[in-house]
């Protein structure tokens, strides 16, 4: 199963989403003391935007996941990343055999 390549977003859109993601990550600790999960939601949304729009951030994220695989797997499941779902299904099928 192959995925079709997504067209590259316009640079203004890409930098705008990257800036918004960074802003959400920076605002997350300020919102955390408020009741509810707002800080975690802001941080996750910011991470998603940054990882989608920055090659450098994706490389760093991959390196962190290799160093701390349990945490990386947990975060991938929480973010519902397709790669995590495929890896989980593959590991489950290998364990059954």
C-alpha distances in whole Angstrom, upper triangle without the diagonal:
4,7,10,13,16,19,21,24,28,29,32,29,27,31,32,29,29,33,33,30,33,36,34,34,37,39,37,40,42,41,40,44,44,43,40,36,36,36,33,31,33,31,28,28,29,27,24,25,26,23,21,24,25,24,27,26,23,24,27,25,22,26,27,24,25,28,28,25,27,27,24,22,25,24,20,21,23,22,19,16,12,13,15,14,11,14,16,14,13,17,18,17,18,22,22,22
4,7,9,12,15,18,21,24,26,29,26,24,28,29,26,27,31,30,28,31,34,32,32,36,37,36,38,41,40,39,43,43,43,39,36,36,35,32,31,31,30,27,26,27,25,22,23,24,21,19,21,22,21,24,24,20,22,25,23,21,24,26,24,24,28,28,25,27,27,24,22,25,24,20,21,23,21,19,16,12,12,16,15,12,15,18,16,16,19,21,20,21,24,25,25
4,6,9,12,15,17,21,23,25,23,21,24,25,23,24,27,27,25,28,30,29,29,33,34,33,36,38,37,37,41,40,40,37,33,33,33,30,28,28,28,24,23,24,22,19,20,21,18,16,18,20,19,22,22,18,20,23,21,20,23,25,23,24,27,27,25,27,26,23,22,24,22,19,20,22,19,17,14,11,12,15,15,13,16,18,17,17,21,22,22,23,26,27,27
4,6,9,12,15,18,21,23,21,19,23,24,22,23,27,26,25,28,30,29,30,33,34,34,37,39,38,38,42,41,41,38,35,34,34,31,29,29,29,25,24,25,23,20,20,21,19,16,18,19,19,22,22,19,21,24,23,22,25,27,25,26,30,30,28,29,29,25,25,27,25,21,23,24,21,19,16,14,15,18,18,17,19,22,21,21,24,26,25,27,30,30,31
4,6,9,12,15,17,20,18,16,20,21,19,20,24,24,23,25,28,27,28,31,32,32,35,37,36,37,40,40,41,37,34,33,32,30,28,28,27,24,23,23,21,18,18,19,16,13,15,16,15,19,20,17,19,22,21,20,23,25,24,25,28,29,27,29,28,25,24,26,24,21,23,24,21,19,16,15,15,19,19,18,20,23,23,23,26,28,27,28,31,32,33
4,6,9,12,14,17,14,13,17,18,16,17,21,21,20,23,25,24,25,28,29,29,33,34,33,34,38,38,38,35,32,30,30,28,26,25,25,22,20,20,19,16,15,17,15,11,12,15,15,18,18,16,19,22,21,20,24,25,24,26,29,29,28,29,28,24,24,26,23,21,22,23,19,19,16,15,16,19,20,19,21,24,24,24,27,29,29,30,33,34,35
4,6,9,12,14,13,12,16,17,16,17,20,21,20,23,25,25,26,29,30,30,34,35,34,36,39,39,40,37,34,32,31,30,27,26,26,24,22,21,21,18,16,17,16,13,12,15,15,19,19,18,20,23,22,22,26,27,27,28,31,32,30,32,31,27,28,29,26,24,26,26,22,22,19,18,19,23,23,23,25,28,28,28,31,33,33,34,37,38,39
4,7,8,11,10,9,12,14,13,14,17,18,18,20,22,23,24,26,28,28,31,33,33,34,38,37,38,36,33,31,30,29,26,25,24,23,20,20,19,17,14,15,14,11,10,12,13,16,17,16,18,21,21,21,24,26,25,27,30,30,30,32,30,26,27,29,26,23,26,26,22,22,20,19,20,23,24,24,26,28,29,29,32,34,34,35,38,39,40
4,6,8,6,6,10,11,10,12,14,15,15,18,20,20,22,24,25,26,29,30,30,32,35,35,36,34,31,28,28,27,24,23,23,21,18,18,18,15,13,14,14,10,9,12,13,17,17,17,19,21,21,22,25,26,26,28,31,31,30,32,30,27,28,29,25,23,26,25,22,22,20,20,21,24,25,26,27,30,31,31,33,35,36,37,39,41,42
4,6,5,6,9,10,11,12,14,15,16,18,20,21,23,24,26,27,30,31,31,33,36,36,37,35,32,30,29,29,26,24,24,23,20,19,20,18,15,15,16,13,11,13,15,18,19,19,21,23,24,25,27,29,29,31,33,34,33,35,33,30,31,32,28,27,29,28,25,25,23,24,25,28,29,29,31,33,34,35,37,39,40,41,43,45,46
4,5,5,6,8,10,10,12,14,15,16,18,20,21,22,24,26,29,29,30,32,35,35,37,35,32,29,28,28,26,23,23,23,20,18,19,18,14,14,15,13,10,12,14,16,17,18,20,21,22,24,26,27,28,30,32,32,33,34,32,29,31,31,28,27,29,28,25,26,24,25,26,28,30,30,32,34,35,36,38,40,41,42,44,46,47
4,5,5,6,9,10,10,12,14,15,16,18,20,21,22,24,27,27,28,30,33,33,35,33,31,28,27,27,25,22,22,22,19,17,19,18,14,14,16,14,11,13,16,18,18,20,22,23,24,26,28,28,29,32,33,34,34,35,33,30,32,32,28,28,30,29,25,27,25,26,27,30,31,32,33,35,37,38,39,41,43,44,46,47,49
4,6,5,6,8,10,10,12,14,15,16,18,20,21,22,26,26,26,28,31,31,32,31,28,25,25,24,22,20,20,20,16,15,16,15,11,12,14,12,9,12,15,17,17,18,21,22,22,24,27,27,28,30,32,32,32,33,30,28,29,29,26,25,27,26,22,23,22,23,25,27,28,29,31,33,34,35,37,38,40,41,43,44,46
4,5,5,6,9,10,11,12,14,15,17,18,20,21,24,25,25,27,31,30,32,30,27,25,24,23,21,19,18,18,15,13,14,13,9,9,11,9,6,9,12,14,14,14,17,19,19,20,23,24,24,27,28,29,29,30,28,25,26,27,23,22,25,24,20,22,20,21,22,24,26,27,28,30,32,33,34,36,37,38,40,42,43
4,5,5,6,8,10,10,12,14,15,16,18,20,23,23,24,26,29,29,31,30,27,24,23,23,21,18,18,18,16,13,14,14,10,10,12,11,8,9,12,14,13,15,18,18,19,21,23,24,25,27,29,29,30,31,28,26,28,28,24,24,26,25,22,24,22,24,25,26,28,29,30,32,34,35,36,38,40,41,42,44,46
4,5,5,6,9,10,10,12,14,15,16,18,21,22,22,24,27,27,29,28,25,22,21,21,19,16,17,17,14,12,14,14,10,10,13,12,9,12,15,16,16,17,20,21,21,23,25,25,26,29,30,30,31,32,29,26,28,28,24,24,26,25,21,23,22,24,25,27,29,30,31,33,35,36,37,39,41,42,43,45,47
4,5,5,6,9,10,10,12,14,15,16,20,20,20,22,26,25,27,25,22,19,19,19,16,14,14,14,11,9,11,10,6,7,10,9,7,10,14,15,13,15,18,18,18,20,23,23,23,26,28,27,27,28,25,23,25,24,21,20,23,21,17,20,19,21,22,23,25,27,28,29,31,32,34,35,37,38,40,41,43
4,5,5,6,9,10,11,12,14,16,18,20,20,22,25,25,27,26,23,20,18,18,17,14,13,13,11,8,9,10,6,5,8,8,6,7,11,12,10,12,15,15,15,18,20,20,21,24,25,25,25,27,24,21,23,23,20,20,22,21,17,20,19,21,22,23,25,27,27,29,31,32,33,35,37,38,39,41,43
4,5,5,6,9,10,11,12,14,17,17,18,20,24,24,26,25,22,19,18,18,17,14,13,15,12,9,11,12,9,8,12,12,10,11,14,14,13,16,18,18,18,21,23,22,23,26,27,27,28,29,25,24,26,26,22,22,25,23,20,23,22,24,25,26,28,30,30,32,34,35,36,38,40,41,42,44,46
4,5,5,6,9,10,10,12,15,16,16,18,21,21,23,22,19,16,15,16,14,11,11,12,9,7,10,11,8,8,12,12,11,13,16,17,15,17,20,19,18,22,24,23,24,27,28,27,28,28,25,23,25,24,20,21,23,21,18,21,20,23,24,25,27,29,30,31,33,34,35,37,39,40,41,43,45
4,5,5,6,9,10,11,14,15,15,17,20,20,22,20,18,15,13,13,12,9,8,9,7,4,6,7,5,5,9,10,9,11,14,14,12,14,17,16,15,18,20,19,20,23,24,23,24,24,21,19,21,21,17,17,20,17,15,18,17,20,21,22,24,26,26,27,30,31,32,33,36,37,38,40,42
4,5,5,6,9,10,12,14,15,16,20,20,23,21,19,16,14,14,14,10,9,11,10,6,8,10,8,7,10,12,11,11,14,14,11,14,17,15,15,18,20,18,20,23,23,23,24,25,21,20,22,22,18,19,22,19,17,20,20,23,23,24,26,28,28,29,32,33,33,35,38,38,39,42,43
4,5,5,6,9,11,11,12,14,18,18,20,20,17,14,12,14,13,9,9,12,10,7,10,12,10,10,14,15,14,15,18,17,15,18,20,19,18,22,23,22,23,26,26,26,27,27,23,23,25,24,20,21,24,21,19,22,22,25,26,26,28,31,31,32,34,36,36,38,40,41,42,44,46
4,5,5,6,9,10,10,12,15,15,18,16,14,11,9,10,9,5,6,9,7,5,8,10,9,10,13,14,14,15,19,18,15,17,20,19,17,21,23,21,22,25,25,24,25,25,21,20,22,21,17,19,21,18,16,19,20,23,24,24,26,28,29,29,32,33,34,35,38,39,39,41,44
4,6,5,8,10,10,11,15,16,18,17,14,12,9,9,10,7,5,8,8,5,7,10,10,9,12,14,14,14,17,16,13,15,18,16,15,18,20,17,19,22,22,21,22,22,18,18,20,19,15,17,19,16,15,19,19,22,23,22,25,27,27,28,31,32,32,33,36,37,37,40,42
4,6,7,8,10,11,14,15,18,18,16,13,10,12,12,9,8,12,12,9,11,14,13,12,15,17,17,17,20,18,15,18,20,18,17,21,22,20,22,25,24,23,25,25,21,21,24,22,19,21,23,20,19,22,23,26,27,26,28,31,31,31,34,36,35,37,40,40,41,43,45
4,6,5,6,9,11,12,15,15,13,10,8,10,11,7,8,12,11,9,12,15,14,14,17,19,19,19,23,21,18,21,23,21,20,24,25,22,24,27,27,25,27,26,22,22,25,23,19,22,23,20,19,23,23,27,28,27,29,32,32,32,35,37,37,38,41,42,42,44,46
4,5,5,6,10,10,13,12,10,8,4,7,8,5,5,9,10,9,11,14,14,14,17,19,19,20,23,21,18,20,23,20,19,22,23,21,22,25,25,23,24,23,19,20,22,19,16,19,20,17,16,20,21,25,26,25,27,30,29,29,32,34,34,35,38,39,39,41,43
4,5,5,8,10,13,13,11,10,6,9,11,9,8,12,13,12,14,17,17,17,19,22,22,22,25,23,20,22,24,21,20,24,24,21,22,26,25,23,25,24,20,21,23,21,18,21,22,19,19,23,24,28,28,27,29,32,31,31,34,36,35,36,40,40,40,42,45
4,6,7,9,12,13,12,10,8,11,13,10,11,14,15,14,16,19,19,19,22,24,24,24,27,26,23,25,27,24,23,27,28,25,26,30,28,26,28,27,23,24,27,24,21,24,25,22,22,25,27,30,31,30,32,35,35,34,37,39,39,40,43,44,43,46,48
4,6,6,9,9,9,6,5,9,10,8,10,13,14,13,16,18,18,19,22,23,24,25,28,27,23,25,28,25,24,27,28,25,26,30,29,27,28,27,23,24,26,23,20,23,24,20,20,23,25,29,30,29,30,33,33,33,36,38,37,38,41,42,42,44,47
4,5,8,8,7,7,4,7,10,9,10,13,14,14,16,18,19,20,22,24,25,25,28,27,23,25,27,25,23,26,27,24,25,28,27,24,26,24,21,22,24,20,18,21,22,18,19,22,24,28,29,27,29,32,32,31,34,36,35,36,39,40,39,42,45
4,6,9,9,9,8,11,13,13,14,16,18,18,20,22,23,24,26,28,29,29,32,30,27,29,31,28,26,30,30,27,28,31,30,27,29,27,24,25,27,24,22,25,25,22,23,26,28,32,33,31,32,36,35,34,37,39,38,39,42,43,42,44,47
4,6,8,8,8,11,12,12,14,17,17,18,20,22,23,24,26,28,29,30,33,32,28,30,33,30,28,31,32,29,30,33,32,29,31,29,25,27,28,24,23,26,25,22,22,26,28,31,33,31,32,36,36,34,37,40,39,39,42,44,43,45,48
4,7,8,9,11,13,14,15,17,18,20,21,23,24,26,27,29,30,31,34,34,30,31,34,31,29,32,33,30,30,33,33,30,30,28,25,27,27,24,22,25,24,21,22,25,27,31,32,30,31,35,35,33,36,39,38,38,41,42,41,43,46
4,6,8,9,10,12,13,14,16,18,19,20,22,24,25,26,28,29,32,32,28,29,32,29,27,30,31,28,28,31,31,28,28,26,23,24,24,21,19,22,21,17,19,21,24,27,29,27,28,31,31,30,32,35,34,34,38,39,38,40,43
4,6,6,6,9,10,11,12,14,16,17,19,20,21,23,25,26,28,28,24,25,28,26,23,26,27,24,24,28,27,24,25,22,19,20,21,17,16,18,18,14,15,18,20,24,25,23,24,28,28,27,29,32,31,31,34,36,35,37,40
4,6,5,6,9,10,11,12,14,15,17,18,20,21,23,24,27,27,23,24,27,25,23,26,27,25,25,28,28,25,26,24,21,21,22,19,17,19,19,15,15,18,21,24,26,24,25,29,29,28,31,33,33,33,36,38,37,39,42
4,5,5,6,9,10,11,12,14,16,16,18,20,21,22,25,24,21,22,25,22,20,23,25,22,22,26,25,23,24,22,19,19,21,18,15,18,18,15,15,18,20,24,25,23,25,28,28,28,30,33,32,33,36,37,37,39,42
4,5,5,6,9,10,10,12,14,15,16,18,20,21,23,23,19,20,22,20,18,21,22,19,19,23,23,20,20,19,15,16,17,14,12,14,15,11,12,15,17,21,22,20,21,25,25,24,27,29,28,29,32,33,33,35,38
4,5,5,6,8,10,11,12,14,15,17,19,20,23,23,19,20,23,21,18,21,23,21,20,24,24,22,22,21,17,17,18,15,13,14,15,11,10,14,16,19,21,19,21,24,24,24,26,29,29,29,32,34,33,35,38
4,6,5,6,9,10,11,12,14,16,17,18,21,21,17,19,22,20,18,21,23,21,21,25,25,23,23,22,19,18,20,18,14,16,17,14,12,16,17,21,22,21,23,26,26,26,29,31,31,32,35,36,36,38,40
4,5,5,6,9,10,10,12,14,16,16,19,18,15,16,19,17,15,18,19,17,17,21,21,19,20,19,16,15,17,15,12,14,15,12,11,15,16,20,20,19,21,24,24,24,27,29,29,30,33,34,34,36,39
4,5,5,6,9,10,10,12,14,15,18,18,14,14,18,16,13,16,18,16,16,20,20,18,18,17,14,13,15,13,9,11,12,9,7,11,12,16,17,16,18,21,21,21,24,26,25,27,29,30,31,33,35
4,5,5,6,9,10,11,13,14,17,18,14,15,18,18,15,18,20,19,18,22,23,21,21,21,18,16,17,16,12,13,14,11,9,12,13,16,18,17,19,22,22,23,25,27,28,29,31,32,33,35,37
4,5,5,6,9,10,11,12,15,15,12,13,17,15,14,17,19,17,18,21,22,21,21,21,18,16,18,17,13,14,16,14,11,15,15,18,19,19,21,24,24,25,27,29,29,30,33,34,35,37,39
4,5,5,6,8,10,10,13,13,9,10,13,12,10,13,15,14,14,18,18,17,18,18,15,13,15,14,10,11,14,12,9,13,12,16,16,16,18,21,21,21,24,26,26,27,30,31,31,34,36
4,6,5,6,9,10,13,14,10,10,14,14,11,14,17,16,15,19,20,19,19,19,16,14,15,15,11,11,13,11,8,11,10,13,14,14,16,18,19,20,22,24,25,26,28,29,30,32,34
4,6,5,6,9,12,13,10,11,15,15,13,16,18,18,18,21,23,22,22,22,19,17,19,18,15,14,17,15,12,14,13,16,17,18,20,21,22,24,26,27,28,30,32,33,34,36,38
4,5,5,6,9,10,7,8,12,12,11,13,16,15,16,19,20,20,20,22,19,16,18,18,15,15,18,16,13,16,14,17,17,18,21,22,22,24,26,27,28,30,32,33,34,36,38
4,6,6,7,9,6,5,9,10,8,10,13,13,13,16,18,18,18,19,16,14,16,16,13,12,15,15,11,14,11,14,14,15,17,19,19,21,23,24,25,27,29,29,31,33,34
4,6,8,10,9,8,11,13,11,13,16,16,16,19,21,21,20,22,19,16,18,18,15,14,16,16,12,14,11,13,14,15,18,19,19,21,23,24,25,27,29,30,31,34,35
4,7,9,8,9,12,13,13,15,17,18,18,21,23,23,23,24,22,19,21,22,18,17,20,19,16,17,15,17,17,19,21,22,23,25,27,27,29,31,32,33,35,37,38
4,5,5,6,9,10,11,12,14,15,16,19,20,21,21,23,21,18,20,21,18,17,21,20,17,19,16,18,18,19,22,23,23,25,27,28,29,31,33,33,35,37,38
4,5,5,6,9,10,11,12,14,15,17,19,20,20,23,21,18,20,22,19,17,21,21,18,20,17,18,17,19,22,22,21,24,26,26,27,30,31,31,33,36,36
4,5,5,6,9,10,11,12,14,16,17,18,19,22,20,17,20,21,19,18,22,22,19,21,18,20,19,20,23,24,23,25,28,28,28,31,33,32,34,37,38
4,5,5,6,9,10,10,12,14,15,16,17,19,17,14,17,18,15,15,19,18,16,18,16,18,17,18,21,22,21,23,26,26,26,29,31,31,32,35,36
4,5,5,6,9,10,10,12,14,15,15,18,16,12,15,17,14,13,16,17,14,16,13,15,13,15,18,18,18,20,23,22,23,26,27,27,29,32,33
4,5,5,6,9,10,11,13,14,15,18,16,13,16,18,16,15,19,19,17,19,16,17,15,16,20,20,18,21,24,23,23,26,28,27,29,32,33
4,5,5,6,9,10,11,12,14,16,14,12,15,17,14,15,18,19,17,19,17,19,17,17,21,21,20,22,25,24,24,27,29,28,30,33,34
4,5,5,6,9,10,10,11,13,11,8,12,13,11,11,14,15,13,15,13,15,14,14,17,18,17,19,22,22,21,24,26,26,27,30,31
4,5,5,6,9,10,10,13,12,9,11,14,12,11,15,16,15,16,13,15,12,12,16,16,14,17,20,19,19,22,24,23,24,27,28
4,5,5,6,9,10,13,12,10,13,15,14,14,17,19,18,19,17,18,15,15,19,19,17,19,22,21,21,24,26,25,26,29,30
4,5,5,6,8,11,9,7,11,13,11,12,15,16,16,18,16,18,16,15,19,20,17,19,22,22,21,23,26,25,25,29,30
4,5,5,5,8,7,5,8,10,9,9,13,14,14,15,13,15,13,11,15,16,13,15,18,18,17,20,22,21,22,25,26
4,6,5,9,10,8,10,13,13,13,15,17,17,18,16,17,14,13,17,17,14,16,19,18,16,20,22,20,21,25,25
4,6,9,9,9,11,14,14,14,17,19,19,20,19,20,18,16,20,20,17,18,22,21,19,22,25,23,23,27,28
4,6,6,6,9,10,11,12,14,16,17,18,17,19,17,15,18,19,16,17,20,20,18,20,23,22,22,25,27
4,6,5,6,8,10,10,12,14,15,16,15,17,14,12,15,16,12,13,17,16,14,17,19,18,18,22,23
4,5,5,6,9,10,11,12,14,15,15,17,15,12,15,16,13,13,16,17,14,16,19,19,18,21,23
4,5,5,6,9,10,11,12,14,14,17,15,12,15,17,15,14,18,19,17,19,22,22,21,24,26
4,5,5,6,9,10,10,12,11,14,12,9,13,15,12,13,16,17,15,18,21,20,20,23,25
4,6,5,6,9,10,10,10,12,10,7,10,12,10,9,13,14,12,14,17,17,17,20,22
4,5,5,6,9,10,11,13,13,9,11,14,12,11,15,16,15,16,19,20,19,22,24
4,5,5,6,8,9,12,12,9,12,15,14,13,17,18,17,19,22,22,22,25,27
4,5,5,6,5,9,8,6,8,11,10,10,14,15,15,16,19,20,20,23,25
4,5,5,6,9,9,6,7,11,10,9,12,14,14,15,18,19,19,21,23
4,5,8,11,12,10,11,14,14,13,16,18,18,18,21,23,23,24,27
4,5,9,11,9,10,14,14,14,16,18,19,20,22,24,24,26,28
4,6,9,7,7,11,12,11,13,16,17,17,19,21,22,23,26
4,5,5,7,9,10,11,13,14,16,17,19,20,21,23,25
4,5,5,6,9,10,11,12,14,15,17,18,20,21,23
4,5,5,6,9,10,10,12,14,15,16,18,20,21
4,5,5,6,9,10,10,12,14,15,16,18,20
4,5,5,6,9,10,11,12,14,15,17,19
4,5,5,6,9,10,11,12,14,15,17
4,5,5,6,8,10,10,12,14,16
4,5,5,6,9,10,11,12,15
4,6,5,6,9,10,11,13
4,5,5,6,9,10,11
4,5,5,6,9,10
4,5,5,6,9
4,5,5,7
4,5,5
4,5
4
